[in-house]
Amino acid sequence: MRMPRWITARQPQHNHSLRDDHWHGQRRRVDLLRRFNRCECRSQRRDTALQHYVGQRRRDPVGQHPFLFTVSPLSTTVYHVASGTDAHSCPVTGSGSATVNVGTLGAVTIVPSPATVYANSGGNQAVAPAGFASYGWTISNGAIIGPANSQTISYVAGVSGSVTLGLTVLNANGCGGSNSANVPIVTGFSIHTNVTFTDALPTNATTAFSTTMGLAFDGTNYWSVSGDQTTGIRLAQYGLTGALIATYSPGLDFRSVFTKADGTVLARAYGSPTIYQQTSPVCWQLGITLTGGTLDSQSSVVLNGAGTEFDAMSGGWFRAGTPMAIISAV
């Protein structure tokens, strides 16, 4: 009778520096560790280390090898690991959790003063809460005067709509917060405070009658003009603090300068029924022509607060340049 032949299969060897096969099927307990900063901030990234906890592995080298997770919780969150693999692609399963506490700074308020501002007005302020390590302000439809990284800022309003103020703060632990506020703009007239000007338009060398003919603000710069002749320096540009930026010779004998609600600079010149519109400091294009009525050659012309009509001492014109009815007092 022929006896059966038995073949014994040898267990495969593994080149692990630590004991491998002896751990097959055994259970090990590895502590769950939590690692996160004292202050977990909204929208900031913190690494949470979850080490292997009670689990089963087919092969488990001696020692602890943490799983590292990068998380960005928006609120306090409990994290769980249901399964995973180790560096040798061995499966790991188990149960456990780690809680990441997220702290908040509370409301970051912006207090504008005044609550509504006039078109093109300066001297407006906005105040943030005290006690933060850093402040960062932004503005839309206006200009910040001075530092933009302090608790209180001063700003100049735009010409219409509303001013949008933005604020970002950080505390000593690096936790941040932000907010924004809209400040309505009242149109019709402007108030400028704490701005001092030195007239930069020189007196003409041949006459003592070269006179500054008004001042206008376009939301960014102030402009002054003078009259007497078309030649020479007749236009000056100033910054928000009243400091001179430059002077120009645009070739016009000005009688008035003013702005539209959107900040466009307009002017009237001697003996002309045309309202000129500025396209650059030295370039002025023909705009509306005032027809009919009585317009003195020396008269200044301005736009009314509502922006609907041109006014002069001798009469008024609609925005299109047609004359308005004249009502005589009895």
Phi and psi in degrees as GROMACS dihedral restraints (atoms count N, CA, C in turn):
[ dihedral_restraints ]
;  ai    aj    ak    al  type     phi  dphi    fc
    3     4     5     6     1   -85.8    20    10
    4     5     6     7     1   125.2    20    10
    6     7     8     9     1   -80.0    20    10
    7     8     9    10     1   144.1    20    10
    9    10    11    12     1   -68.4    20    10
   10    11    12    13     1   150.3    20    10
   12    13    14    15     1  -104.6    20    10
   13    14    15    16     1   122.0    20    10
   15    16    17    18     1  -101.0    20    10
   16    17    18    19     1   137.1    20    10
   18    19    20    21     1  -119.3    20    10
   19    20    21    22     1   123.4    20    10
   21    22    23    24     1   -95.7    20    10
   22    23    24    25     1   120.3    20    10
   24    25    26    27     1   -84.1    20    10
   25    26    27    28     1   129.3    20    10
   27    28    29    30     1   -81.7    20    10
   28    29    30    31     1   140.2    20    10
   30    31    32    33     1   -64.8    20    10
   31    32    33    34     1   135.7    20    10
   33    34    35    36     1   -63.4    20    10
   34    35    36    37     1   143.3    20    10
   36    37    38    39     1   -93.2    20    10
   37    38    39    40     1   146.5    20    10
   39    40    41    42     1  -123.6    20    10
   40    41    42    43     1   139.2    20    10
   42    43    44    45     1   -87.4    20    10
   43    44    45    46     1    56.6    20    10
   45    46    47    48     1   -91.5    20    10
   46    47    48    49     1   137.7    20    10
   48    49    50    51     1   -73.0    20    10
   49    50    51    52     1   -20.6    20    10
   51    52    53    54     1  -111.7    20    10
   52    53    54    55     1   168.5    20    10
   54    55    56    57     1   -65.3    20    10
   55    56    57    58     1   125.6    20    10
   57    58    59    60     1  -105.8    20    10
   58    59    60    61     1   -69.3    20    10
   60    61    62    63     1   -64.9    20    10
   61    62    63    64     1   -23.7    20    10
   63    64    65    66     1   -68.0    20    10
   64    65    66    67     1   -15.3    20    10
   66    67    68    69     1   -99.4    20    10
   67    68    69    70     1     2.8    20    10
   69    70    71    72     1   -59.9    20    10
   70    71    72    73     1   126.4    20    10
   72    73    74    75     1    78.9    20    10
   73    74    75    76     1    -2.2    20    10
   75    76    77    78     1   -89.6    20    10
   76    77    78    79     1   160.9    20    10
   78    79    80    81     1  -109.8    20    10
   79    80    81    82     1   135.1    20    10
   81    82    83    84     1  -122.2    20    10
   82    83    84    85     1   150.3    20    10
   84    85    86    87     1  -108.3    20    10
   85    86    87    88     1   122.9    20    10
   87    88    89    90     1  -124.3    20    10
   88    89    90    91     1   130.6    20    10
   90    91    92    93     1   -65.6    20    10
   91    92    93    94     1   148.4    20    10
   93    94    95    96     1   -89.0    20    10
   94    95    96    97     1   117.9    20    10
   96    97    98    99     1  -108.4    20    10
   97    98    99   100     1   145.7    20    10
   99   100   101   102     1  -117.5    20    10
  100   101   102   103     1   136.8    20    10
  102   103   104   105     1  -137.7    20    10
  103   104   105   106     1   110.4    20    10
  105   106   107   108     1  -155.2    20    10
  106   107   108   109     1   159.3    20    10
  108   109   110   111     1   -69.7    20    10
  109   110   111   112     1   161.0    20    10
  111   112   113   114     1   -61.4    20    10
  112   113   114   115     1   -39.1    20    10
  114   115   116   117     1  -111.8    20    10
  115   116   117   118     1   109.1    20    10
  117   118   119   120     1   -96.5    20    10
  118   119   120   121     1   121.6    20    10
  120   121   122   123     1  -104.9    20    10
  121   122   123   124     1   145.4    20    10
  123   124   125   126     1   -56.3    20    10
  124   125   126   127     1   136.6    20    10
  126   127   128   129     1    66.2    20    10
  127   128   129   130     1     9.5    20    10
  129   130   131   132     1  -104.6    20    10
  130   131   132   133     1   152.2    20    10
  132   133   134   135     1   -95.6    20    10
  133   134   135   136     1   133.0    20    10
  135   136   137   138     1  -131.7    20    10
  136   137   138   139     1   140.1    20    10
  138   139   140   141     1   -88.8    20    10
  139   140   141   142     1   129.7    20    10
  141   142   143   144     1  -114.5    20    10
  142   143   144   145     1   122.0    20    10
  144   145   146   147     1   -96.6    20    10
  145   146   147   148     1   119.5    20    10
  147   148   149   150     1  -109.5    20    10
  148   149   150   151     1   113.7    20    10
  150   151   152   153     1   -88.4    20    10
  151   152   153   154     1   159.8    20    10
  153   154   155   156     1   -56.9    20    10
  154   155   156   157     1   132.9    20    10
  156   157   158   159     1  -112.9    20    10
  157   158   159   160     1  -162.6    20    10
  159   160   161   162     1   -53.9    20    10
  160   161   162   163     1   117.0    20    10
  162   163   164   165     1  -158.8    20    10
  163   164   165   166     1   173.8    20    10
  165   166   167   168     1  -117.1    20    10
  166   167   168   169     1   134.9    20    10
  168   169   170   171     1  -133.4    20    10
  169   170   171   172     1   147.8    20    10
  171   172   173   174     1   -72.1    20    10
  172   173   174   175     1   -38.0    20    10
  174   175   176   177     1  -139.0    20    10
  175   176   177   178     1   130.9    20    10
  177   178   179   180     1  -135.8    20    10
  178   179   180   181     1   102.9    20    10
  180   181   182   183     1   -60.7    20    10
  181   182   183   184     1   157.7    20    10
  183   184   185   186     1   -68.5    20    10
  184   185   186   187     1   139.6    20    10
  186   187   188   189     1   109.7    20    10
  187   188   189   190     1   168.6    20    10
  189   190   191   192     1  -105.9    20    10
  190   191   192   193     1   134.6    20    10
  192   193   194   195     1  -127.9    20    10
  193   194   195   196     1   103.9    20    10
  195   196   197   198     1   -72.3    20    10
  196   197   198   199     1   146.4    20    10
  198   199   200   201     1   -85.1    20    10
  199   200   201   202     1   131.1    20    10
  201   202   203   204     1  -109.5    20    10
  202   203   204   205     1   127.5    20    10
  204   205   206   207     1  -123.1    20    10
  205   206   207   208     1   135.3    20    10
  207   208   209   210     1  -102.2    20    10
  208   209   210   211     1   120.5    20    10
  210   211   212   213     1  -125.4    20    10
  211   212   213   214     1   154.7    20    10
  213   214   215   216     1  -134.1    20    10
  214   215   216   217     1    71.2    20    10
  216   217   218   219     1   -73.4    20    10
  217   218   219   220     1   143.7    20    10
  219   220   221   222     1   -91.7    20    10
  220   221   222   223     1   -14.2    20    10
  222   223   224   225     1  -151.2    20    10
  223   224   225   226     1   172.8    20    10
  225   226   227   228     1   -56.5    20    10
  226   227   228   229     1   127.2    20    10
  228   229   230   231     1  -134.5    20    10
  229   230   231   232     1   140.7    20    10
  231   232   233   234     1  -101.8    20    10
  232   233   234   235     1   124.3    20    10
  234   235   236   237     1  -106.4    20    10
  235   236   237   238     1   139.8    20    10
  237   238   239   240     1  -124.4    20    10
  238   239   240   241     1   146.8    20    10
  240   241   242   243     1  -113.8    20    10
  241   242   243   244     1   114.7    20    10
  243   244   245   246     1   -88.8    20    10
  244   245   246   247     1   -35.6    20    10
  246   247   248   249     1  -160.3    20    10
  247   248   249   250     1   167.3    20    10
  249   250   251   252     1  -178.0    20    10
  250   251   252   253     1  -177.1    20    10
  252   253   254   255     1  -132.8    20    10
  253   254   255   256     1   153.8    20    10
  255   256   257   258     1   -93.0    20    10
  256   257   258   259     1  -170.1    20    10
  258   259   260   261     1   -65.9    20    10
  259   260   261   262     1   -19.9    20    10
  261   262   263   264     1   -99.4    20    10
  262   263   264   265     1    13.2    20    10
  264   265   266   267     1    65.6    20    10
  265   266   267   268     1    21.5    20    10
  267   268   269   270     1   -83.1    20    10
  268   269   270   271     1   136.6    20    10
  270   271   272   273     1   -70.9    20    10
  271   272   273   274     1   146.2    20    10
  273   274   275   276     1  -130.4    20    10
  274   275   276   277     1   129.4    20    10
  276   277   278   279     1  -130.3    20    10
  277   278   279   280     1   159.8    20    10
  279   280   281   282     1   167.9    20    10
  280   281   282   283     1  -166.3    20    10
  282   283   284   285     1  -142.4    20    10
  283   284   285   286     1   152.9    20    10
  285   286   287   288     1   157.7    20    10
  286   287   288   289     1   177.8    20    10
  288   289   290   291     1  -159.3    20    10
  289   290   291   292     1   161.8    20    10
  291   292   293   294     1  -138.8    20    10
  292   293   294   295     1   133.9    20    10
  294   295   296   297     1  -102.6    20    10
  295   296   297   298     1   126.3    20    10
  297   298   299   300     1  -105.8    20    10
  298   299   300   301     1   112.8    20    10
  300   301   302   303     1   -85.9    20    10
  301   302   303   304     1   128.9    20    10
  303   304   305   306     1  -109.1    20    10
  304   305   306   307     1   119.6    20    10
  306   307   308   309     1   -94.1    20    10
  307   308   309   310     1   153.7    20    10
  309   310   311   312     1  -123.0    20    10
  310   311   312   313     1   158.7    20    10
  312   313   314   315     1   -87.3    20    10
  313   314   315   316     1    -9.0    20    10
  315   316   317   318     1    83.0    20    10
  316   317   318   319     1  -172.0    20    10
  318   319   320   321     1   -70.4    20    10
  319   320   321   322     1   131.4    20    10
  321   322   323   324     1  -100.9    20    10
  322   323   324   325     1    97.8    20    10
  324   325   326   327     1   -89.4    20    10
  325   326   327   328     1   150.7    20    10
  327   328   329   330     1  -120.7    20    10
  328   329   330   331     1   124.0    20    10
  330   331   332   333     1  -112.9    20    10
  331   332   333   334     1   103.8    20    10
  333   334   335   336     1   -81.0    20    10
  334   335   336   337     1   146.2    20    10
  336   337   338   339     1  -139.2    20    10
  337   338   339   340     1   112.1    20    10
  339   340   341   342     1   -76.3    20    10
  340   341   342   343     1   172.8    20    10
  342   343   344   345     1   -72.3    20    10
  343   344   345   346     1   -26.9    20    10
  345   346   347   348     1  -127.4    20    10
  346   347   348   349     1   148.1    20    10
  348   349   350   351     1  -123.6    20    10
  349   350   351   352     1   158.1    20    10
  351   352   353   354     1   -88.3    20    10
  352   353   354   355     1   152.4    20    10
  354   355   356   357     1   -57.1    20    10
  355   356   357   358     1   132.7    20    10
  357   358   359   360     1    65.0    20    10
  358   359   360   361     1    12.3    20    10
  360   361   362   363     1   -79.2    20    10
  361   362   363   364     1   145.9    20    10
  363   364   365   366     1  -108.3    20    10
  364   365   366   367     1   177.7    20    10
  366   367   368   369     1    78.6    20    10
  367   368   369   370     1     7.3    20    10
  369   370   371   372     1   -78.1    20    10
  370   371   372   373     1   150.7    20    10
  372   373   374   375     1  -132.4    20    10
  373   374   375   376     1   159.3    20    10
  375   376   377   378     1  -140.3    20    10
  376   377   378   379     1   138.9    20    10
  378   379   380   381     1  -123.9    20    10
  379   380   381   382     1   135.8    20    10
  381   382   383   384     1  -105.2    20    10
  382   383   384   385     1   164.6    20    10
  384   385   386   387     1   -61.6    20    10
  385   386   387   388     1   147.9    20    10
  387   388   389   390     1   -80.5    20    10
  388   389   390   391     1   163.3    20    10
  390   391   392   393     1    99.4    20    10
  391   392   393   394     1    -1.7    20    10
  393   394   395   396     1   -87.8    20    10
  394   395   396   397     1   155.9    20    10
  396   397   398   399     1   -77.2    20    10
  397   398   399   400     1   -29.0    20    10
  399   400   401   402     1  -149.5    20    10
  400   401   402   403     1   152.1    20    10
  402   403   404   405     1  -131.4    20    10
  403   404   405   406     1   143.3    20    10
  405   406   407   408     1  -140.0    20    10
  406   407   408   409     1   118.0    20    10
  408   409   410   411     1  -107.2    20    10
  409   410   411   412     1   147.8    20    10
  411   412   413   414     1  -132.6    20    10
  412   413   414   415     1   161.4    20    10
  414   415   416   417     1  -145.3    20    10
  415   416   417   418     1   143.8    20    10
  417   418   419   420     1  -127.5    20    10
  418   419   420   421     1   136.5    20    10
  420   421   422   423     1    65.8    20    10
  421   422   423   424     1    47.4    20    10
  423   424   425   426     1   175.3    20    10
  424   425   426   427     1  -172.8    20    10
  426   427   428   429     1  -144.6    20    10
  427   428   429   430     1   132.0    20    10
  429   430   431   432     1   -79.8    20    10
  430   431   432   433     1   131.3    20    10
  432   433   434   435     1  -101.2    20    10
  433   434   435   436     1   120.8    20    10
  435   436   437   438     1    87.8    20    10
  436   437   438   439     1  -162.9    20    10
  438   439   440   441     1   -62.1    20    10
  439   440   441   442     1   144.6    20    10
  441   442   443   444     1  -109.1    20    10
  442   443   444   445     1    15.0    20    10
  444   445   446   447     1  -124.7    20    10
  445   446   447   448     1    29.2    20    10
  447   448   449   450     1  -115.7    20    10
  448   449   450   451     1   170.7    20    10
  450   451   452   453     1   -64.3    20    10
  451   452   453   454     1   -35.2    20    10
  453   454   455   456     1  -119.8    20    10
  454   455   456   457     1   137.3    20    10
  456   457   458   459     1  -125.1    20    10
  457   458   459   460     1   158.1    20    10
  459   460   461   462     1  -114.6    20    10
  460   461   462   463     1   146.5    20    10
  462   463   464   465     1  -150.7    20    10
  463   464   465   466     1   160.3    20    10
  465   466   467   468     1  -103.8    20    10
  466   467   468   469     1   133.7    20    10
  468   469   470   471     1   -80.7    20    10
  469   470   471   472     1   159.4    20    10
  471   472   473   474     1   -77.7    20    10
  472   473   474   475     1  -164.8    20    10
  474   475   476   477     1   -94.6    20    10
  475   476   477   478     1   -20.8    20    10
  477   478   479   480     1  -164.2    20    10
  478   479   480   481     1   171.3    20    10
  480   481   482   483     1    79.4    20    10
  481   482   483   484     1  -117.6    20    10
  483   484   485   486     1  -152.0    20    10
  484   485   486   487     1   156.1    20    10
  486   487   488   489     1   -94.3    20    10
  487   488   489   490     1   129.9    20    10
  489   490   491   492     1  -104.8    20    10
  490   491   492   493     1   118.7    20    10
  492   493   494   495     1  -105.2    20    10
  493   494   495   496     1   132.5    20    10
  495   496   497   498     1  -116.5    20    10
  496   497   498   499     1   144.9    20    10
  498   499   500   501     1  -140.0    20    10
  499   500   501   502     1   132.1    20    10
  501   502   503   504     1  -126.7    20    10
  502   503   504   505     1   130.9    20    10
  504   505   506   507     1  -127.3    20    10
  505   506   507   508     1   156.0    20    10
  507   508   509   510     1  -133.2    20    10
  508   509   510   511     1   141.2    20    10
  510   511   512   513     1   -94.7    20    10
  511   512   513   514     1  -176.1    20    10
  513   514   515   516     1   -64.9    20    10
  514   515   516   517     1   -23.0    20    10
  516   517   518   519     1   -90.0    20    10
  517   518   519   520     1     0.1    20    10
  519   520   521   522     1    87.7    20    10
  520   521   522   523     1     5.1    20    10
  522   523   524   525     1   -76.0    20    10
  523   524   525   526     1   135.1    20    10
  525   526   527   528     1  -117.7    20    10
  526   527   528   529     1   163.6    20    10
  528   529   530   531     1  -155.5    20    10
  529   530   531   532     1   160.2    20    10
  531   532   533   534     1  -148.5    20    10
  532   533   534   535     1   162.5    20    10
  534   535   536   537     1  -162.9    20    10
  535   536   537   538     1   169.8    20    10
  537   538   539   540     1  -144.9    20    10
  538   539   540   541     1   160.4    20    10
  540   541   542   543     1  -147.3    20    10
  541   542   543   544     1   142.4    20    10
  543   544   545   546     1  -106.1    20    10
  544   545   546   547     1   128.4    20    10
  546   547   548   549     1  -112.0    20    10
  547   548   549   550     1   114.1    20    10
  549   550   551   552     1   -63.0    20    10
  550   551   552   553     1   145.1    20    10
  552   553   554   555     1  -105.7    20    10
  553   554   555   556     1   126.4    20    10
  555   556   557   558     1   -90.9    20    10
  556   557   558   559     1   118.6    20    10
  558   559   560   561     1   -93.3    20    10
  559   560   561   562     1   166.6    20    10
  561   562   563   564     1   123.4    20    10
  562   563   564   565     1   -37.1    20    10
  564   565   566   567     1  -161.1    20    10
  565   566   567   568     1   165.1    20    10
  567   568   569   570     1  -122.6    20    10
  568   569   570   571     1   151.2    20    10
  570   571   572   573     1  -124.9    20    10
  571   572   573   574     1   127.5    20    10
  573   574   575   576     1  -120.9    20    10
  574   575   576   577     1   129.7    20    10
  576   577   578   579     1  -126.8    20    10
  577   578   579   580     1   153.1    20    10
  579   580   581   582     1    59.1    20    10
  580   581   582   583     1    32.2    20    10
  582   583   584   585     1  -122.0    20    10
  583   584   585   586     1   125.3    20    10
  585   586   587   588     1  -116.7    20    10
  586   587   588   589     1   133.3    20    10
  588   589   590   591     1  -116.7    20    10
  589   590   591   592     1   144.2    20    10
  591   592   593   594     1  -112.2    20    10
  592   593   594   595     1   120.0    20    10
  594   595   596   597     1   -58.9    20    10
  595   596   597   598     1   120.6    20    10
  597   598   599   600     1   -96.9    20    10
  598   599   600   601     1     1.9    20    10
  600   601   602   603     1   -91.5    20    10
  601   602   603   604     1   115.9    20    10
  603   604   605   606     1   -74.3    20    10
  604   605   606   607     1   155.8    20    10
  606   607   608   609     1   -71.8    20    10
  607   608   609   610     1   135.1    20    10
  609   610   611   612     1   -58.9    20    10
  610   611   612   613     1   139.0    20    10
  612   613   614   615     1   -64.5    20    10
  613   614   615   616     1   -22.9    20    10
  615   616   617   618     1   -99.7    20    10
  616   617   618   619     1    -6.7    20    10
  618   619   620   621     1  -151.2    20    10
  619   620   621   622     1   155.2    20    10
  621   622   623   624     1   -97.9    20    10
  622   623   624   625     1    11.4    20    10
  624   625   626   627     1  -108.2    20    10
  625   626   627   628     1    16.0    20    10
  627   628   629   630     1   -76.5    20    10
  628   629   630   631     1   114.4    20    10
  630   631   632   633     1  -126.8    20    10
  631   632   633   634     1   138.9    20    10
  633   634   635   636     1   -64.5    20    10
  634   635   636   637     1   132.6    20    10
  636   637   638   639     1  -111.1    20    10
  637   638   639   640     1    42.2    20    10
  639   640   641   642     1   113.5    20    10
  640   641   642   643     1   174.7    20    10
  642   643   644   645     1  -142.8    20    10
  643   644   645   646     1   137.6    20    10
  645   646   647   648     1  -135.7    20    10
  646   647   648   649     1   156.1    20    10
  648   649   650   651     1  -127.7    20    10
  649   650   651   652     1   128.2    20    10
  651   652   653   654     1  -101.0    20    10
  652   653   654   655     1     9.5    20    10
  654   655   656   657     1   100.6    20    10
  655   656   657   658     1   -17.2    20    10
  657   658   659   660     1  -129.1    20    10
  658   659   660   661     1   -42.3    20    10
  660   661   662   663     1  -129.2    20    10
  661   662   663   664     1   154.6    20    10
  663   664   665   666     1   -97.0    20    10
  664   665   666   667     1   148.4    20    10
  666   667   668   669     1  -132.6    20    10
  667   668   669   670     1   133.4    20    10
  669   670   671   672     1  -123.4    20    10
  670   671   672   673     1   149.3    20    10
  672   673   674   675     1  -130.2    20    10
  673   674   675   676     1   162.5    20    10
  675   676   677   678     1  -136.5    20    10
  676   677   678   679     1   161.3    20    10
  678   679   680   681     1  -130.0    20    10
  679   680   681   682     1   156.7    20    10
  681   682   683   684     1   154.9    20    10
  682   683   684   685     1   -46.2    20    10
  684   685   686   687     1  -146.1    20    10
  685   686   687   688     1   165.2    20    10
  687   688   689   690     1   -83.0    20    10
  688   689   690   691     1   -18.3    20    10
  690   691   692   693     1   -90.8    20    10
  691   692   693   694     1   165.1    20    10
  693   694   695   696     1    84.6    20    10
  694   695   696   697     1  -178.3    20    10
  696   697   698   699     1   -74.7    20    10
  697   698   699   700     1   119.7    20    10
  699   700   701   702     1  -126.6    20    10
  700   701   702   703     1     0.5    20    10
  702   703   704   705     1  -144.0    20    10
  703   704   705   706     1   133.4    20    10
  705   706   707   708     1  -127.7    20    10
  706   707   708   709     1   143.5    20    10
  708   709   710   711     1  -116.2    20    10
  709   710   711   712     1   132.2    20    10
  711   712   713   714     1  -125.6    20    10
  712   713   714   715     1   153.4    20    10
  714   715   716   717     1   -83.9    20    10
  715   716   717   718     1  -173.3    20    10
  717   718   719   720     1   -65.7    20    10
  718   719   720   721     1   -26.3    20    10
  720   721   722   723     1   -91.5    20    10
  721   722   723   724     1    -0.6    20    10
  723   724   725   726     1    94.1    20    10
  724   725   726   727     1    -0.8    20    10
  726   727   728   729     1   -73.3    20    10
  727   728   729   730     1   139.7    20    10
  729   730   731   732     1   -67.3    20    10
  730   731   732   733     1   133.8    20    10
  732   733   734   735     1  -100.3    20    10
  733   734   735   736     1   -49.9    20    10
  735   736   737   738     1  -166.8    20    10
  736   737   738   739     1   163.6    20    10
  738   739   740   741     1  -122.7    20    10
  739   740   741   742     1   155.8    20    10
  741   742   743   744     1  -140.9    20    10
  742   743   744   745     1   163.4    20    10
  744   745   746   747     1  -125.3    20    10
  745   746   747   748     1    84.1    20    10
  747   748   749   750     1   -81.5    20    10
  748   749   750   751     1    -6.1    20    10
  750   751   752   753     1    83.5    20    10
  751   752   753   754     1    23.0    20    10
  753   754   755   756     1  -121.5    20    10
  754   755   756   757     1   143.3    20    10
  756   757   758   759     1   -96.9    20    10
  757   758   759   760     1    89.6    20    10
  759   760   761   762     1   -71.5    20    10
  760   761   762   763     1   150.5    20    10
  762   763   764   765     1  -123.1    20    10
  763   764   765   766     1   -18.1    20    10
  765   766   767   768     1  -165.4    20    10
  766   767   768   769     1   157.1    20    10
  768   769   770   771     1  -140.5    20    10
  769   770   771   772     1   139.6    20    10
  771   772   773   774     1  -159.6    20    10
  772   773   774   775     1   175.9    20    10
  774   775   776   777     1  -130.2    20    10
  775   776   777   778     1   155.4    20    10
  777   778   779   780     1   -84.4    20    10
  778   779   780   781     1   173.8    20    10
  780   781   782   783     1   -63.4    20    10
  781   782   783   784     1   -26.5    20    10
  783   784   785   786     1   -87.6    20    10
  784   785   786   787     1     5.2    20    10
  786   787   788   789     1    94.0    20    10
  787   788   789   790     1    -3.1    20    10
  789   790   791   792     1   -63.9    20    10
  790   791   792   793     1   131.9    20    10
  792   793   794   795     1   -88.8    20    10
  793   794   795   796     1   129.3    20    10
  795   796   797   798     1  -120.4    20    10
  796   797   798   799     1   160.5    20    10
  798   799   800   801     1  -156.4    20    10
  799   800   801   802     1   158.6    20    10
  801   802   803   804     1  -122.5    20    10
  802   803   804   805     1   137.0    20    10
  804   805   806   807     1  -107.6    20    10
  805   806   807   808     1   164.2    20    10
  807   808   809   810     1   -58.3    20    10
  808   809   810   811     1   132.5    20    10
  810   811   812   813     1    67.2    20    10
  811   812   813   814     1    11.0    20    10
  813   814   815   816     1  -116.0    20    10
  814   815   816   817     1   135.8    20    10
  816   817   818   819     1   -84.7    20    10
  817   818   819   820     1     3.2    20    10
  819   820   821   822     1   -90.6    20    10
  820   821   822   823     1   138.6    20    10
  822   823   824   825     1   -94.8    20    10
  823   824   825   826     1   117.4    20    10
  825   826   827   828     1   -86.2    20    10
  826   827   828   829     1   148.8    20    10
  828   829   830   831     1  -120.7    20    10
  829   830   831   832     1   130.3    20    10
  831   832   833   834     1   -78.8    20    10
  832   833   834   835     1   129.9    20    10
  834   835   836   837     1  -110.4    20    10
  835   836   837   838     1   -22.4    20    10
  837   838   839   840     1  -157.6    20    10
  838   839   840   841     1   167.8    20    10
  840   841   842   843     1   -53.3    20    10
  841   842   843   844     1   -33.0    20    10
  843   844   845   846     1  -107.8    20    10
  844   845   846   847     1    -0.1    20    10
  846   847   848   849     1  -115.6    20    10
  847   848   849   850     1   124.3    20    10
  849   850   851   852     1  -129.2    20    10
  850   851   852   853     1   122.6    20    10
  852   853   854   855     1  -101.1    20    10
  853   854   855   856     1   156.1    20    10
  855   856   857   858     1   -67.2    20    10
  856   857   858   859     1   134.2    20    10
  858   859   860   861     1  -116.6    20    10
  859   860   861   862     1  -128.7    20    10
  861   862   863   864     1   -71.7    20    10
  862   863   864   865     1   138.5    20    10
  864   865   866   867     1  -104.9    20    10
  865   866   867   868     1   126.4    20    10
  867   868   869   870     1   -83.0    20    10
  868   869   870   871     1   117.8    20    10
  870   871   872   873     1  -108.0    20    10
  871   872   873   874     1   153.3    20    10
  873   874   875   876     1    65.6    20    10
  874   875   876   877     1  -174.9    20    10
  876   877   878   879     1    69.0    20    10
  877   878   879   880     1  -169.9    20    10
  879   880   881   882     1  -125.0    20    10
  880   881   882   883     1   113.6    20    10
  882   883   884   885     1  -122.1    20    10
  883   884   885   886     1   112.2    20    10
  885   886   887   888     1   -65.6    20    10
  886   887   888   889     1   143.3    20    10
  888   889   890   891     1   -63.5    20    10
  889   890   891   892     1   -26.1    20    10
  891   892   893   894     1   -94.8    20    10
  892   893   894   895     1    -5.2    20    10
  894   895   896   897     1   -74.0    20    10
  895   896   897   898     1   143.9    20    10
  897   898   899   900     1   -83.0    20    10
  898   899   900   901     1   154.5    20    10
  900   901   902   903     1  -128.4    20    10
  901   902   903   904     1   138.7    20    10
  903   904   905   906     1  -134.1    20    10
  904   905   906   907     1   165.3    20    10
  906   907   908   909     1   -97.2    20    10
  907   908   909   910     1   135.3    20    10
  909   910   911   912     1   -69.6    20    10
  910   911   912   913     1   168.4    20    10
  912   913   914   915     1   -60.2    20    10
  913   914   915   916     1   -33.7    20    10
  915   916   917   918     1   -79.5    20    10
  916   917   918   919     1   -10.1    20    10
  918   919   920   921     1    73.6    20    10
  919   920   921   922     1    23.9    20    10
  921   922   923   924     1  -107.2    20    10
  922   923   924   925     1   -12.3    20    10
  924   925   926   927     1  -154.1    20    10
  925   926   927   928     1   153.2    20    10
  927   928   929   930     1   -96.1    20    10
  928   929   930   931     1   135.0    20    10
  930   931   932   933     1  -124.0    20    10
  931   932   933   934     1   142.5    20    10
  933   934   935   936     1  -139.7    20    10
  934   935   936   937     1   169.1    20    10
  936   937   938   939     1   -61.7    20    10
  937   938   939   940     1   -28.5    20    10
  939   940   941   942     1   -96.3    20    10
  940   941   942   943     1    -2.5    20    10
  942   943   944   945     1   164.8    20    10
  943   944   945   946     1  -172.7    20    10
  945   946   947   948     1  -140.4    20    10
  946   947   948   949     1   156.7    20    10
  948   949   950   951     1  -136.3    20    10
  949   950   951   952     1   143.7    20    10
  951   952   953   954     1   -67.6    20    10
  952   953   954   955     1   168.7    20    10
  954   955   956   957     1   -57.5    20    10
  955   956   957   958     1   -30.2    20    10
  957   958   959   960     1   -78.2    20    10
  958   959   960   961     1    -9.1    20    10
  960   961   962   963     1   101.5    20    10
  961   962   963   964     1    -2.2    20    10
  963   964   965   966     1   -81.7    20    10
  964   965   966   967     1   147.1    20    10
  966   967   968   969     1   -71.9    20    10
  967   968   969   970     1   149.7    20    10
  969   970   971   972     1   -91.1    20    10
  970   971   972   973     1   158.4    20    10
  972   973   974   975     1   -67.2    20    10
  973   974   975   976     1   141.3    20    10
  975   976   977   978     1   -99.6    20    10
  976   977   978   979     1   124.6    20    10
  978   979   980   981     1  -106.7    20    10
  979   980   981   982     1   119.3    20    10
  981   982   983   984     1   -92.0    20    10
  982   983   984   985     1   138.7    20    10
  984   985   986   987     1   -75.6    20    10
  985   986   987   988     1   138.9    20    10
